[in-house]
């Protein structure tokens, strides 16, 4: 485990030294801000100084004297720098240890011992009346990378996609197709999901201006929730056709699921009924008898500190017409995720996915789904849903969620497009002048994921063909597809989740800088070295690394498990992207300065370093969902 393993070993030895000195404390071991200060450091002397009134410099000297330094195999020396205890590794011993671990573990390199947990991740959740757009795609990519990371580390992960087939947006389309007889078949060359989005944009505007249509929409929602009627059957048929298209899009981005949970099945399974009845029996929900919410079932929030400052904090769970609200259904669904409800979904097989995994779907005529709840339920949702998610978390506590089970809303900021990219996708010339362009489904300003992929592919294809004039068409198109998908995926998770992304096609497809193609080209460069060498590097007994480029690359390879551990503890996925970028930069510096194959033969230690790089970057690619290309 390289850096992580050595950090833990040093922490244990420091803790033991503290015990010998009569102190009970757990040392923090961290990476110094600059490499010149050493490989690892601990500020524990300052912790003791504050607690016991000691001089930190003197405390550090005492701690160093009490450490059994000879037992730390890769340690070269330790020093006291103004109270900070800095540790420096022996570069040869550390290099041999790191590279041998990578060469021996291969696909498992980067893993470290974890207490396996059952984790449910909900992501994508696009309304089944439109094509997946770039905003939903960020949700799906984040969720997919989370799932890949947690599976890589050894957790049991279930990925679900919640299909909101009983809300007002689907009702708009049902009104258009079922009642207004708008043709169901899309124009030639247009996907059903994209066509549905166009119909929705057209009719939602009409409905908002017409009171009779609004009343009809409410009736449609009621009949969908009720089930067992022609409207509900048509709505399910319509939604399934859209979801089939959405899944094709998700699969093209290497995104896969274990279960589709339909919102109508939350209602018909009895899960929703159980949740609202349980809240009522616990005194947490009540029937409003006056005011604008008269006749509605409300969840009581007015006495809760985080909601008390709101003008009308109590939330509606069931409207006066008997239909369920989004937050009401979300509470019931979240209760199922944690295994709180005795009611269960029934499921059937939907399809075999391109990755070989079977996709299940909830269905009233299926078999009972044997699911007992997750230890951790992660819901990937944009920041605009922060408040309703707080209501869900509060309701789960009131429903008796045990402290060892955790519900985590994974909030992220939205995606916009640069003006130039938005103009290219929509054909609207004036958008070029804007720094960023946001989407609006009701206004018909939507940037579909499929259109985005086509646009990126065209640019990547042109560059790939230019660089590889002798390659056949099938190879160029295959490589261009993998580069295009990686470009978009990487752009959607490399940024801190709390920051808005402004996606730009040119920036995402550059071959230099912080892009997926840069990483893939670097990986392919390393593969060519291994192929040219013609021999394999399976282990290393000694290394004569002495250049900053060699040692820097070893150090970065050794930090892989350290970075994955930080990603697991914080669920900050962008730090994986930062690691990959730095790893590629360091390999390219090594490539420029340190020849592996020379006139005298092959430097086997450097060849081992190249192999360790491909293993590390390859495993990082698996987590990021980026295709490994041996040739680009």
Secondary structure as the mmCIF struct_conf table of DSSP 4:
data_model
#
loop_
_struct_conf.conf_type_id
_struct_conf.id
_struct_conf.beg_label_comp_id
_struct_conf.beg_label_asym_id
_struct_conf.beg_label_seq_id
_struct_conf.end_label_comp_id
_struct_conf.end_label_asym_id
_struct_conf.end_label_seq_id
TURN_TY1_P TURN_TY1_P1 UNK A 2 UNK A 2
HELX_RH_AL_P HELX_RH_AL_P1 UNK A 3 UNK A 20
TURN_TY1_P TURN_TY1_P2 UNK A 21 UNK A 22
STRN STRN1 UNK A 30 UNK A 30
BEND BEND1 UNK A 33 UNK A 34
HELX_RH_3T_P HELX_RH_3T_P1 UNK A 35 UNK A 37
BEND BEND2 UNK A 39 UNK A 39
STRN STRN2 UNK A 40 UNK A 42
HELX_RH_AL_P HELX_RH_AL_P2 UNK A 44 UNK A 52
HELX_RH_AL_P HELX_RH_AL_P3 UNK A 56 UNK A 66
BEND BEND3 UNK A 67 UNK A 67
HELX_RH_3T_P HELX_RH_3T_P2 UNK A 69 UNK A 71
TURN_TY1_P TURN_TY1_P3 UNK A 73 UNK A 74
STRN STRN3 UNK A 75 UNK A 81
TURN_TY1_P TURN_TY1_P4 UNK A 82 UNK A 83
STRN STRN4 UNK A 84 UNK A 89
HELX_RH_AL_P HELX_RH_AL_P4 UNK A 91 UNK A 105
HELX_RH_3T_P HELX_RH_3T_P3 UNK A 106 UNK A 108
TURN_TY1_P TURN_TY1_P5 UNK A 109 UNK A 110
STRN STRN5 UNK A 118 UNK A 122
TURN_TY1_P TURN_TY1_P6 UNK A 128 UNK A 129
BEND BEND4 UNK A 130 UNK A 130
STRN STRN6 UNK A 133 UNK A 133
HELX_RH_AL_P HELX_RH_AL_P5 UNK A 134 UNK A 152
TURN_TY1_P TURN_TY1_P7 UNK A 153 UNK A 154
STRN STRN7 UNK A 156 UNK A 163
BEND BEND5 UNK A 166 UNK A 167
HELX_RH_AL_P HELX_RH_AL_P6 UNK A 168 UNK A 174
HELX_RH_PI_P HELX_RH_PI_P1 UNK A 175 UNK A 179
BEND BEND6 UNK A 180 UNK A 180
BEND BEND7 UNK A 184 UNK A 185
HELX_LH_PP_P HELX_LH_PP_P1 UNK A 186 UNK A 187
TURN_TY1_P TURN_TY1_P8 UNK A 188 UNK A 189
HELX_RH_AL_P HELX_RH_AL_P7 UNK A 192 UNK A 208
TURN_TY1_P TURN_TY1_P9 UNK A 209 UNK A 209
HELX_RH_AL_P HELX_RH_AL_P8 UNK A 211 UNK A 226
BEND BEND8 UNK A 228 UNK A 229
HELX_RH_AL_P HELX_RH_AL_P9 UNK A 230 UNK A 252
TURN_TY1_P TURN_TY1_P10 UNK A 253 UNK A 254
BEND BEND9 UNK A 258 UNK A 258
STRN STRN8 UNK A 259 UNK A 262
HELX_RH_AL_P HELX_RH_AL_P10 UNK A 263 UNK A 268
TURN_TY1_P TURN_TY1_P11 UNK A 269 UNK A 269
BEND BEND10 UNK A 270 UNK A 270
HELX_RH_AL_P HELX_RH_AL_P11 UNK A 271 UNK A 281
TURN_TY1_P TURN_TY1_P12 UNK A 282 UNK A 283
BEND BEND11 UNK A 284 UNK A 284
STRN STRN9 UNK A 285 UNK A 287
BEND BEND12 UNK A 290 UNK A 291
TURN_TY1_P TURN_TY1_P13 UNK A 292 UNK A 295
STRN STRN10 UNK A 297 UNK A 299
TURN_TY1_P TURN_TY1_P14 UNK A 302 UNK A 303
BEND BEND13 UNK A 304 UNK A 304
TURN_TY1_P TURN_TY1_P15 UNK A 305 UNK A 309
BEND BEND14 UNK A 310 UNK A 310
TURN_TY1_P TURN_TY1_P16 UNK A 311 UNK A 312
STRN STRN11 UNK A 315 UNK A 318
TURN_TY1_P TURN_TY1_P17 UNK A 320 UNK A 321
BEND BEND15 UNK A 322 UNK A 322
HELX_LH_PP_P HELX_LH_PP_P2 UNK A 323 UNK A 323
STRN STRN12 UNK A 324 UNK A 324
HELX_LH_PP_P HELX_LH_PP_P3 UNK A 325 UNK A 325
HELX_RH_AL_P HELX_RH_AL_P12 UNK A 326 UNK A 337
TURN_TY1_P TURN_TY1_P18 UNK A 338 UNK A 339
BEND BEND16 UNK A 342 UNK A 342
STRN STRN13 UNK A 346 UNK A 352
TURN_TY1_P TURN_TY1_P19 UNK A 354 UNK A 355
BEND BEND17 UNK A 356 UNK A 356
HELX_LH_PP_P HELX_LH_PP_P4 UNK A 357 UNK A 357
STRN STRN14 UNK A 358 UNK A 362
TURN_TY1_P TURN_TY1_P20 UNK A 364 UNK A 365
BEND BEND18 UNK A 366 UNK A 366
STRN STRN15 UNK A 367 UNK A 368
HELX_LH_PP_P HELX_LH_PP_P5 UNK A 369 UNK A 369
BEND BEND19 UNK A 375 UNK A 375
STRN STRN16 UNK A 376 UNK A 382
HELX_RH_3T_P HELX_RH_3T_P4 UNK A 383 UNK A 385
HELX_RH_AL_P HELX_RH_AL_P13 UNK A 386 UNK A 398
TURN_TY1_P TURN_TY1_P21 UNK A 399 UNK A 400
TURN_TY1_P TURN_TY1_P22 UNK A 403 UNK A 404
BEND BEND20 UNK A 405 UNK A 405
STRN STRN17 UNK A 406 UNK A 412
STRN STRN18 UNK A 415 UNK A 418
HELX_RH_AL_P HELX_RH_AL_P14 UNK A 419 UNK A 426
HELX_RH_3T_P HELX_RH_3T_P5 UNK A 429 UNK A 433
BEND BEND21 UNK A 434 UNK A 435
STRN STRN19 UNK A 436 UNK A 437
STRN STRN20 UNK A 440 UNK A 440
TURN_TY1_P TURN_TY1_P23 UNK A 441 UNK A 444
STRN STRN21 UNK A 445 UNK A 445
STRN STRN22 UNK A 448 UNK A 448
HELX_RH_AL_P HELX_RH_AL_P15 UNK A 449 UNK A 467
TURN_TY1_P TURN_TY1_P24 UNK A 469 UNK A 470
BEND BEND22 UNK A 471 UNK A 471
HELX_RH_AL_P HELX_RH_AL_P16 UNK A 473 UNK A 493
BEND BEND23 UNK A 494 UNK A 495
TURN_TY1_P TURN_TY1_P25 UNK A 497 UNK A 498
BEND BEND24 UNK A 499 UNK A 499
STRN STRN23 UNK A 501 UNK A 503
HELX_RH_AL_P HELX_RH_AL_P17 UNK A 505 UNK A 508
TURN_TY1_P TURN_TY1_P26 UNK A 509 UNK A 509
BEND BEND25 UNK A 511 UNK A 515
HELX_RH_AL_P HELX_RH_AL_P18 UNK A 516 UNK A 533
BEND BEND26 UNK A 535 UNK A 535
BEND BEND27 UNK A 541 UNK A 541
BEND BEND28 UNK A 547 UNK A 547
HELX_RH_AL_P HELX_RH_AL_P19 UNK A 548 UNK A 558
TURN_TY1_P TURN_TY1_P27 UNK A 559 UNK A 559
HELX_RH_AL_P HELX_RH_AL_P20 UNK A 560 UNK A 570
TURN_TY1_P TURN_TY1_P28 UNK A 573 UNK A 573
HELX_RH_AL_P HELX_RH_AL_P21 UNK A 574 UNK A 593
BEND BEND29 UNK A 596 UNK A 596
STRN STRN24 UNK A 597 UNK A 598
TURN_TY1_P TURN_TY1_P29 UNK A 599 UNK A 600
STRN STRN25 UNK A 601 UNK A 602
HELX_RH_AL_P HELX_RH_AL_P22 UNK A 604 UNK A 624
TURN_TY1_P TURN_TY1_P30 UNK A 625 UNK A 625
BEND BEND30 UNK A 630 UNK A 630
#
